[in-house]
Amino acid sequence: MDESWCLDLPDALRMSRLINRHIAFGRTLEEAEAWAHGSDENNAQIIGASASRADFTIEVD
């Protein structure tokens, strides 16, 4: 890998997009929320811990 990029967006926006994506792929609202607040959030914490090492950061409001 030659470079790494990080997309930085507000947590509420990230969570909303994740939940909507899971619903679009067939999960119920409850399932989508559980997945987003569980597995997806765990992954976000891991990625967030190394975000400062990214070559570029794109901030989304």
PDB file of N, CA, C and O in Angstrom:
ATOM      1  N   MET A   1       0.850  -1.164   0.000  1.00  0.00           N
ATOM      2  CA  MET A   1       0.000   0.000   0.000  1.00  0.00           C
ATOM      3  C   MET A   1       0.901   1.233   0.000  1.00  0.00           C
ATOM      4  O   MET A   1       1.829   1.337   0.802  1.00  0.00           O
ATOM      5  N   ASP A   2       0.620   2.151  -0.897  1.00  0.00           N
ATOM      6  CA  ASP A   2       1.436   3.353  -1.013  1.00  0.00           C
ATOM      7  C   ASP A   2       1.013   4.477  -0.074  1.00  0.00           C
ATOM      8  O   ASP A   2       1.848   5.261   0.376  1.00  0.00           O
ATOM      9  N   GLU A   3      -0.257   4.553   0.217  1.00  0.00           N
ATOM     10  CA  GLU A   3      -0.746   5.605   1.095  1.00  0.00           C
ATOM     11  C   GLU A   3      -2.035   5.150   1.758  1.00  0.00           C
ATOM     12  O   GLU A   3      -2.720   4.246   1.280  1.00  0.00           O
ATOM     13  N   SER A   4      -2.345   5.798   2.864  1.00  0.00           N
ATOM     14  CA  SER A   4      -3.600   5.473   3.554  1.00  0.00           C
ATOM     15  C   SER A   4      -4.414   6.748   3.737  1.00  0.00           C
ATOM     16  O   SER A   4      -3.873   7.835   3.940  1.00  0.00           O
ATOM     17  N   TRP A   5      -5.724   6.581   3.659  1.00  0.00           N
ATOM     18  CA  TRP A   5      -6.657   7.689   3.790  1.00  0.00           C
ATOM     19  C   TRP A   5      -7.623   7.380   4.931  1.00  0.00           C
ATOM     20  O   TRP A   5      -7.957   6.221   5.182  1.00  0.00           O
ATOM     21  N   CYS A   6      -8.059   8.416   5.607  1.00  0.00           N
ATOM     22  CA  CYS A   6      -9.035   8.270   6.681  1.00  0.00           C
ATOM     23  C   CYS A   6     -10.221   9.192   6.388  1.00  0.00           C
ATOM     24  O   CYS A   6     -10.042  10.358   6.039  1.00  0.00           O
ATOM     25  N   LEU A   7     -11.405   8.663   6.532  1.00  0.00           N
ATOM     26  CA  LEU A   7     -12.622   9.456   6.394  1.00  0.00           C
ATOM     27  C   LEU A   7     -13.119   9.763   7.799  1.00  0.00           C
ATOM     28  O   LEU A   7     -13.484   8.854   8.545  1.00  0.00           O
ATOM     29  N   ASP A   8     -13.134  11.034   8.158  1.00  0.00           N
ATOM     30  CA  ASP A   8     -13.522  11.462   9.498  1.00  0.00           C
ATOM     31  C   ASP A   8     -14.888  12.132   9.418  1.00  0.00           C
ATOM     32  O   ASP A   8     -15.032  13.188   8.802  1.00  0.00           O
ATOM     33  N   LEU A   9     -15.890  11.517  10.041  1.00  0.00           N
ATOM     34  CA  LEU A   9     -17.224  12.095  10.032  1.00  0.00           C
ATOM     35  C   LEU A   9     -17.845  11.968  11.411  1.00  0.00           C
ATOM     36  O   LEU A   9     -17.428  11.123  12.202  1.00  0.00           O
ATOM     37  N   PRO A  10     -18.830  12.793  11.706  1.00  0.00           N
ATOM     38  CA  PRO A  10     -19.473  12.735  13.017  1.00  0.00           C
ATOM     39  C   PRO A  10     -20.043  11.340  13.287  1.00  0.00           C
ATOM     40  O   PRO A  10     -20.560  10.678  12.387  1.00  0.00           O
ATOM     41  N   ASP A  11     -19.938  10.914  14.544  1.00  0.00           N
ATOM     42  CA  ASP A  11     -20.414   9.579  14.916  1.00  0.00           C
ATOM     43  C   ASP A  11     -21.878   9.358  14.552  1.00  0.00           C
ATOM     44  O   ASP A  11     -22.244   8.278  14.087  1.00  0.00           O
ATOM     45  N   ALA A  12     -22.716  10.369  14.761  1.00  0.00           N
ATOM     46  CA  ALA A  12     -24.145  10.208  14.467  1.00  0.00           C
ATOM     47  C   ALA A  12     -24.378   9.961  12.978  1.00  0.00           C
ATOM     48  O   ALA A  12     -25.221   9.143  12.610  1.00  0.00           O
ATOM     49  N   LEU A  13     -23.643  10.657  12.131  1.00  0.00           N
ATOM     50  CA  LEU A  13     -23.773  10.461  10.688  1.00  0.00           C
ATOM     51  C   LEU A  13     -23.268   9.076  10.291  1.00  0.00           C
ATOM     52  O   LEU A  13     -23.902   8.383   9.495  1.00  0.00           O
ATOM     53  N   ARG A  14     -22.127   8.677  10.847  1.00  0.00           N
ATOM     54  CA  ARG A  14     -21.574   7.350  10.561  1.00  0.00           C
ATOM     55  C   ARG A  14     -22.566   6.265  10.957  1.00  0.00           C
ATOM     56  O   ARG A  14     -22.808   5.329  10.195  1.00  0.00           O
ATOM     57  N   MET A  15     -23.135   6.391  12.143  1.00  0.00           N
ATOM     58  CA  MET A  15     -24.065   5.381  12.639  1.00  0.00           C
ATOM     59  C   MET A  15     -25.330   5.336  11.782  1.00  0.00           C
ATOM     60  O   MET A  15     -25.825   4.254  11.465  1.00  0.00           O
ATOM     61  N   SER A  16     -25.852   6.494  11.408  1.00  0.00           N
ATOM     62  CA  SER A  16     -27.047   6.555  10.567  1.00  0.00           C
ATOM     63  C   SER A  16     -26.808   5.877   9.227  1.00  0.00           C
ATOM     64  O   SER A  16     -27.653   5.120   8.749  1.00  0.00           O
ATOM     65  N   ARG A  17     -25.666   6.146   8.626  1.00  0.00           N
ATOM     66  CA  ARG A  17     -25.346   5.530   7.333  1.00  0.00           C
ATOM     67  C   ARG A  17     -25.199   4.019   7.459  1.00  0.00           C
ATOM     68  O   ARG A  17     -25.660   3.272   6.596  1.00  0.00           O
ATOM     69  N   LEU A  18     -24.565   3.577   8.521  1.00  0.00           N
ATOM     70  CA  LEU A  18     -24.404   2.136   8.722  1.00  0.00           C
ATOM     71  C   LEU A  18     -25.755   1.449   8.896  1.00  0.00           C
ATOM     72  O   LEU A  18     -26.018   0.419   8.276  1.00  0.00           O
ATOM     73  N   ILE A  19     -26.603   2.017   9.733  1.00  0.00           N
ATOM     74  CA  ILE A  19     -27.922   1.426   9.981  1.00  0.00           C
ATOM     75  C   ILE A  19     -28.724   1.374   8.688  1.00  0.00           C
ATOM     76  O   ILE A  19     -29.334   0.352   8.375  1.00  0.00           O
ATOM     77  N   ASN A  20     -28.726   2.465   7.939  1.00  0.00           N
ATOM     78  CA  ASN A  20     -29.458   2.480   6.665  1.00  0.00           C
ATOM     79  C   ASN A  20     -28.914   1.447   5.688  1.00  0.00           C
ATOM     80  O   ASN A  20     -29.682   0.813   4.964  1.00  0.00           O
ATOM     81  N   ARG A  21     -27.602   1.274   5.661  1.00  0.00           N
ATOM     82  CA  ARG A  21     -27.004   0.273   4.768  1.00  0.00           C
ATOM     83  C   ARG A  21     -27.447  -1.134   5.163  1.00  0.00           C
ATOM     84  O   ARG A  21     -27.778  -1.943   4.296  1.00  0.00           O
ATOM     85  N   HIS A  22     -27.457  -1.429   6.454  1.00  0.00           N
ATOM     86  CA  HIS A  22     -27.875  -2.758   6.907  1.00  0.00           C
ATOM     87  C   HIS A  22     -29.351  -3.011   6.595  1.00  0.00           C
ATOM     88  O   HIS A  22     -29.725  -4.123   6.222  1.00  0.00           O
ATOM     89  N   ILE A  23     -30.176  -1.997   6.745  1.00  0.00           N
ATOM     90  CA  ILE A  23     -31.599  -2.127   6.407  1.00  0.00           C
ATOM     91  C   ILE A  23     -31.755  -2.381   4.909  1.00  0.00           C
ATOM     92  O   ILE A  23     -32.560  -3.218   4.501  1.00  0.00           O
ATOM     93  N   ALA A  24     -30.991  -1.667   4.096  1.00  0.00           N
ATOM     94  CA  ALA A  24     -31.067  -1.848   2.641  1.00  0.00           C
ATOM     95  C   ALA A  24     -30.702  -3.267   2.224  1.00  0.00           C
ATOM     96  O   ALA A  24     -31.155  -3.751   1.186  1.00  0.00           O
ATOM     97  N   PHE A  25     -29.883  -3.935   3.037  1.00  0.00           N
ATOM     98  CA  PHE A  25     -29.484  -5.303   2.721  1.00  0.00           C
ATOM     99  C   PHE A  25     -30.333  -6.345   3.445  1.00  0.00           C
ATOM    100  O   PHE A  25     -29.971  -7.520   3.489  1.00  0.00           O
ATOM    101  N   GLY A  26     -31.479  -5.911   4.019  1.00  0.00           N
ATOM    102  CA  GLY A  26     -32.453  -6.865   4.513  1.00  0.00           C
ATOM    103  C   GLY A  26     -32.592  -7.034   6.010  1.00  0.00           C
ATOM    104  O   GLY A  26     -33.437  -7.810   6.457  1.00  0.00           O
ATOM    105  N   ARG A  27     -31.796  -6.337   6.797  1.00  0.00           N
ATOM    106  CA  ARG A  27     -31.946  -6.463   8.246  1.00  0.00           C
ATOM    107  C   ARG A  27     -33.123  -5.601   8.710  1.00  0.00           C
ATOM    108  O   ARG A  27     -33.466  -4.607   8.070  1.00  0.00           O
ATOM    109  N   THR A  28     -33.727  -5.992   9.817  1.00  0.00           N
ATOM    110  CA  THR A  28     -34.749  -5.147  10.431  1.00  0.00           C
ATOM    111  C   THR A  28     -34.047  -3.963  11.090  1.00  0.00           C
ATOM    112  O   THR A  28     -32.826  -3.965  11.243  1.00  0.00           O
ATOM    113  N   LEU A  29     -34.824  -2.953  11.479  1.00  0.00           N
ATOM    114  CA  LEU A  29     -34.246  -1.801  12.168  1.00  0.00           C
ATOM    115  C   LEU A  29     -33.504  -2.247  13.422  1.00  0.00           C
ATOM    116  O   LEU A  29     -32.390  -1.794  13.684  1.00  0.00           O
ATOM    117  N   GLU A  30     -34.121  -3.132  14.193  1.00  0.00           N
ATOM    118  CA  GLU A  30     -33.506  -3.595  15.437  1.00  0.00           C
ATOM    119  C   GLU A  30     -32.206  -4.349  15.166  1.00  0.00           C
ATOM    120  O   GLU A  30     -31.213  -4.152  15.867  1.00  0.00           O
ATOM    121  N   GLU A  31     -32.212  -5.208  14.154  1.00  0.00           N
ATOM    122  CA  GLU A  31     -30.999  -5.950  13.794  1.00  0.00           C
ATOM    123  C   GLU A  31     -29.913  -4.998  13.306  1.00  0.00           C
ATOM    124  O   GLU A  31     -28.742  -5.143  13.658  1.00  0.00           O
ATOM    125  N   ALA A  32     -30.312  -4.027  12.495  1.00  0.00           N
ATOM    126  CA  ALA A  32     -29.353  -3.068  11.946  1.00  0.00           C
ATOM    127  C   ALA A  32     -28.714  -2.235  13.052  1.00  0.00           C
ATOM    128  O   ALA A  32     -27.504  -2.005  13.046  1.00  0.00           O
ATOM    129  N   GLU A  33     -29.528  -1.787  13.995  1.00  0.00           N
ATOM    130  CA  GLU A  33     -28.996  -1.002  15.108  1.00  0.00           C
ATOM    131  C   GLU A  33     -28.052  -1.833  15.964  1.00  0.00           C
ATOM    132  O   GLU A  33     -26.994  -1.352  16.371  1.00  0.00           O
ATOM    133  N   ALA A  34     -28.425  -3.069  16.236  1.00  0.00           N
ATOM    134  CA  ALA A  34     -27.576  -3.949  17.046  1.00  0.00           C
ATOM    135  C   ALA A  34     -26.234  -4.182  16.363  1.00  0.00           C
ATOM    136  O   ALA A  34     -25.188  -4.143  17.012  1.00  0.00           O
ATOM    137  N   TRP A  35     -26.262  -4.421  15.064  1.00  0.00           N
ATOM    138  CA  TRP A  35     -25.021  -4.681  14.327  1.00  0.00           C
ATOM    139  C   TRP A  35     -24.137  -3.426  14.302  1.00  0.00           C
ATOM    140  O   TRP A  35     -22.928  -3.497  14.523  1.00  0.00           O
ATOM    141  N   ALA A  36     -24.770  -2.277  14.027  1.00  0.00           N
ATOM    142  CA  ALA A  36     -24.015  -1.026  13.942  1.00  0.00           C
ATOM    143  C   ALA A  36     -23.391  -0.651  15.285  1.00  0.00           C
ATOM    144  O   ALA A  36     -22.256  -0.175  15.332  1.00  0.00           O
ATOM    145  N   HIS A  37     -24.126  -0.863  16.372  1.00  0.00           N
ATOM    146  CA  HIS A  37     -23.612  -0.518  17.698  1.00  0.00           C
ATOM    147  C   HIS A  37     -22.693  -1.601  18.257  1.00  0.00           C
ATOM    148  O   HIS A  37     -22.005  -1.371  19.252  1.00  0.00           O
ATOM    149  N   GLY A  38     -22.672  -2.762  17.639  1.00  0.00           N
ATOM    150  CA  GLY A  38     -21.828  -3.870  18.086  1.00  0.00           C
ATOM    151  C   GLY A  38     -20.586  -3.998  17.232  1.00  0.00           C
ATOM    152  O   GLY A  38     -19.589  -3.313  17.460  1.00  0.00           O
ATOM    153  N   SER A  39     -20.650  -4.869  16.257  1.00  0.00           N
ATOM    154  CA  SER A  39     -19.500  -5.178  15.404  1.00  0.00           C
ATOM    155  C   SER A  39     -18.945  -3.948  14.689  1.00  0.00           C
ATOM    156  O   SER A  39     -17.734  -3.728  14.680  1.00  0.00           O
ATOM    157  N   ASP A  40     -19.822  -3.153  14.095  1.00  0.00           N
ATOM    158  CA  ASP A  40     -19.349  -1.970  13.367  1.00  0.00           C
ATOM    159  C   ASP A  40     -18.665  -0.974  14.302  1.00  0.00           C
ATOM    160  O   ASP A  40     -17.644  -0.387  13.945  1.00  0.00           O
ATOM    161  N   GLU A  41     -19.222  -0.784  15.489  1.00  0.00           N
ATOM    162  CA  GLU A  41     -18.626   0.156  16.441  1.00  0.00           C
ATOM    163  C   GLU A  41     -17.274  -0.355  16.933  1.00  0.00           C
ATOM    164  O   GLU A  41     -16.340   0.427  17.109  1.00  0.00           O
ATOM    165  N   ASN A  42     -17.168  -1.657  17.154  1.00  0.00           N
ATOM    166  CA  ASN A  42     -15.878  -2.231  17.549  1.00  0.00           C
ATOM    167  C   ASN A  42     -14.829  -1.957  16.479  1.00  0.00           C
ATOM    168  O   ASN A  42     -13.702  -1.575  16.792  1.00  0.00           O
ATOM    169  N   ASN A  43     -15.198  -2.152  15.222  1.00  0.00           N
ATOM    170  CA  ASN A  43     -14.274  -1.880  14.122  1.00  0.00           C
ATOM    171  C   ASN A  43     -13.908  -0.395  14.059  1.00  0.00           C
ATOM    172  O   ASN A  43     -12.755  -0.052  13.798  1.00  0.00           O
ATOM    173  N   ALA A  44     -14.872   0.475  14.294  1.00  0.00           N
ATOM    174  CA  ALA A  44     -14.609   1.917  14.266  1.00  0.00           C
ATOM    175  C   ALA A  44     -13.599   2.305  15.344  1.00  0.00           C
ATOM    176  O   ALA A  44     -12.749   3.167  15.119  1.00  0.00           O
ATOM    177  N   GLN A  45     -13.688   1.677  16.501  1.00  0.00           N
ATOM    178  CA  GLN A  45     -12.737   1.959  17.580  1.00  0.00           C
ATOM    179  C   GLN A  45     -11.325   1.531  17.197  1.00  0.00           C
ATOM    180  O   GLN A  45     -10.360   2.240  17.480  1.00  0.00           O
ATOM    181  N   ILE A  46     -11.206   0.385  16.561  1.00  0.00           N
ATOM    182  CA  ILE A  46      -9.895  -0.103  16.117  1.00  0.00           C
ATOM    183  C   ILE A  46      -9.305   0.837  15.071  1.00  0.00           C
ATOM    184  O   ILE A  46      -8.136   1.216  15.150  1.00  0.00           O
ATOM    185  N   ILE A  47     -10.120   1.205  14.098  1.00  0.00           N
ATOM    186  CA  ILE A  47      -9.653   2.103  13.035  1.00  0.00           C
ATOM    187  C   ILE A  47      -9.320   3.482  13.605  1.00  0.00           C
ATOM    188  O   ILE A  47      -8.316   4.089  13.233  1.00  0.00           O
ATOM    189  N   GLY A  48     -10.165   3.966  14.504  1.00  0.00           N
ATOM    190  CA  GLY A  48      -9.935   5.276  15.104  1.00  0.00           C
ATOM    191  C   GLY A  48      -8.620   5.370  15.857  1.00  0.00           C
ATOM    192  O   GLY A  48      -7.994   6.430  15.900  1.00  0.00           O
ATOM    193  N   ALA A  49      -8.205   4.266  16.445  1.00  0.00           N
ATOM    194  CA  ALA A  49      -6.954   4.259  17.201  1.00  0.00           C
ATOM    195  C   ALA A  49      -5.734   4.465  16.313  1.00  0.00           C
ATOM    196  O   ALA A  49      -4.690   4.910  16.790  1.00  0.00           O
ATOM    197  N   SER A  50      -5.853   4.150  15.039  1.00  0.00           N
ATOM    198  CA  SER A  50      -4.709   4.303  14.133  1.00  0.00           C
ATOM    199  C   SER A  50      -4.919   5.419  13.107  1.00  0.00           C
ATOM    200  O   SER A  50      -4.087   5.597  12.217  1.00  0.00           O
ATOM    201  N   ALA A  51      -5.998   6.159  13.216  1.00  0.00           N
ATOM    202  CA  ALA A  51      -6.333   7.186  12.222  1.00  0.00           C
ATOM    203  C   ALA A  51      -5.264   8.269  12.107  1.00  0.00           C
ATOM    204  O   ALA A  51      -5.082   8.840  11.032  1.00  0.00           O
ATOM    205  N   SER A  52      -4.570   8.553  13.176  1.00  0.00           N
ATOM    206  CA  SER A  52      -3.555   9.614  13.134  1.00  0.00           C
ATOM    207  C   SER A  52      -2.380   9.258  12.230  1.00  0.00           C
ATOM    208  O   SER A  52      -1.610  10.138  11.846  1.00  0.00           O
ATOM    209  N   ARG A  53      -2.233   7.996  11.890  1.00  0.00           N
ATOM    210  CA  ARG A  53      -1.137   7.573  11.015  1.00  0.00           C
ATOM    211  C   ARG A  53      -1.498   7.645   9.529  1.00  0.00           C
ATOM    212  O   ARG A  53      -0.662   7.354   8.673  1.00  0.00           O
ATOM    213  N   ALA A  54      -2.727   8.027   9.222  1.00  0.00           N
ATOM    214  CA  ALA A  54      -3.148   8.124   7.818  1.00  0.00           C
ATOM    215  C   ALA A  54      -2.376   9.235   7.111  1.00  0.00           C
ATOM    216  O   ALA A  54      -2.032  10.253   7.711  1.00  0.00           O
ATOM    217  N   ASP A  55      -2.116   9.020   5.842  1.00  0.00           N
ATOM    218  CA  ASP A  55      -1.438  10.040   5.045  1.00  0.00           C
ATOM    219  C   ASP A  55      -2.357  11.228   4.760  1.00  0.00           C
ATOM    220  O   ASP A  55      -1.905  12.371   4.700  1.00  0.00           O
ATOM    221  N   PHE A  56      -3.623  10.953   4.588  1.00  0.00           N
ATOM    222  CA  PHE A  56      -4.618  11.984   4.285  1.00  0.00           C
ATOM    223  C   PHE A  56      -5.869  11.733   5.117  1.00  0.00           C
ATOM    224  O   PHE A  56      -6.249  10.586   5.353  1.00  0.00           O
ATOM    225  N   THR A  57      -6.501  12.808   5.557  1.00  0.00           N
ATOM    226  CA  THR A  57      -7.767  12.710   6.273  1.00  0.00           C
ATOM    227  C   THR A  57      -8.781  13.606   5.575  1.00  0.00           C
ATOM    228  O   THR A  57      -8.519  14.780   5.313  1.00  0.00           O
ATOM    229  N   ILE A  58      -9.938  13.034   5.279  1.00  0.00           N
ATOM    230  CA  ILE A  58     -11.038  13.782   4.679  1.00  0.00           C
ATOM    231  C   ILE A  58     -12.079  13.979   5.766  1.00  0.00           C
ATOM    232  O   ILE A  58     -12.589  13.010   6.329  1.00  0.00           O
ATOM    233  N   GLU A  59     -12.395  15.229   6.060  1.00  0.00           N
ATOM    234  CA  GLU A  59     -13.380  15.531   7.092  1.00  0.00           C
ATOM    235  C   GLU A  59     -14.730  15.800   6.451  1.00  0.00           C
ATOM    236  O   GLU A  59     -14.841  16.589   5.513  1.00  0.00           O
ATOM    237  N   VAL A  60     -15.757  15.135   6.971  1.00  0.00           N
ATOM    238  CA  VAL A  60     -17.129  15.279   6.489  1.00  0.00           C
ATOM    239  C   VAL A  60     -17.956  15.866   7.622  1.00  0.00           C
ATOM    240  O   VAL A  60     -17.894  15.391   8.756  1.00  0.00           O
ATOM    241  N   ASP A  61     -18.733  16.901   7.311  1.00  0.00           N
ATOM    242  CA  ASP A  61     -19.597  17.520   8.335  1.00  0.00           C
ATOM    243  C   ASP A  61     -20.965  16.929   8.311  1.00  0.00           C
ATOM    244  O   ASP A  61     -21.823  17.326   9.100  1.00  0.00           O
TER     245      ASP A  61
END
